[in-house]
Structures are given as C-alpha cells and as structure tokens.
C-alpha cells in the first residue's frame, strides 16, 4: 500500500472490516448449529448460502487488495440482506406464518435463541448483512472517484 496515497489503505480497511463481520457471522452460525446443536431452518440455510462464500470472496480480495471484489460480494450481501429481512419480518409476525417456506423440520417463525432477550438469529444476520452491504457500497462509491 502506498503511504503517499492514503486511499488504498482506507479501502483495504473497509474491506477488512466487512470480512471481519462476515467471518464472525459465519463462525457464529456454525457455533449455533454444531456446538449449541440448534438446527437451522430453511431460511437460515439460504442465509448461509449467501454468507459463507462472502468470507472467502472478501478474503481473496484482501491479499493482494483488489477493490473489484465488490462486484462479486455486493450481490451476495444484498441477496442475504433480502432473505434476512424477510425472515425477520416473518419471525416478528409482520408476515403471516402461512407465507413461511418452512414446511418440514424447524419452523422459520420460532426464535430458538435470543441475544439479550431480543436479537434472534435472523435479526443478527440482518444486522451483519446490513453492515457489510453498507461497507461494500461505501467502498464501491469511494473507489469509483
């Protein structure tokens, strides 16, 4: 990274922050299912499909830094954001239970775990996808200047 131009260093830090959030969420997801033995519902699996590849894609974009990784990561992050938003609305009751795709196994409307008695797993996923999408959009905007 060139110290004369601080932009690459700042861009790397933004991408690194996004990778940290995605990696923590991926490890947290595995902790919930493998250690705490909470089986994921259908919508949780879909969110994992969006989250897990992001960890690898963002890591690849870090070493060496490649800002063009945003064009691959942002659609995954926005897709995960949409699913997490739908899942959260379903879980809090703003979308009727009849609209839930979960027909067998764990119900998508049940909160198996709540952090601080409020934040369910889909809400945590929504928060991470929101933060990562915002970071990636900021990176895209600042690197296009």
BELCORDA-V781100 format. One record per backbone hydrogen bond with DSSP energy under -0.5 kcal/mol. CO is the residue of the C=O (numbers start at 1). NH is the residue of the N-H. If there is no record, write none. Layout:
BEGIN
CO & NH
CO & NH
END
This chain:
BEGIN
1 & 3
2 & 5
4 & 6
5 & 8
5 & 9
6 & 10
7 & 11
8 & 12
9 & 13
10 & 14
11 & 15
12 & 16
13 & 17
14 & 18
15 & 19
16 & 20
17 & 21
18 & 22
19 & 23
20 & 24
21 & 25
22 & 26
23 & 27
24 & 28
25 & 29
26 & 30
27 & 31
28 & 32
29 & 33
30 & 34
30 & 35
31 & 35
31 & 36
32 & 38
37 & 39
41 & 45
42 & 46
43 & 47
44 & 48
45 & 49
46 & 50
47 & 51
48 & 52
49 & 53
50 & 54
51 & 55
52 & 55
52 & 56
53 & 57
54 & 58
55 & 59
56 & 60
57 & 61
58 & 62
59 & 62
59 & 63
61 & 66
66 & 69
67 & 70
68 & 71
69 & 72
69 & 73
70 & 74
72 & 76
73 & 77
74 & 78
75 & 79
76 & 80
77 & 81
78 & 82
79 & 83
80 & 84
81 & 85
82 & 86
83 & 87
84 & 88
85 & 89
86 & 90
87 & 91
88 & 92
89 & 93
89 & 94
89 & 95
90 & 93
96 & 99
97 & 100
101 & 103
107 & 110
110 & 112
113 & 121
114 & 117
115 & 118
115 & 119
118 & 120
119 & 115
120 & 124
121 & 125
122 & 126
123 & 127
124 & 128
125 & 129
126 & 130
127 & 131
128 & 132
129 & 133
130 & 134
131 & 135
132 & 136
133 & 137
134 & 138
135 & 139
136 & 140
137 & 141
138 & 142
139 & 143
140 & 144
142 & 145
END
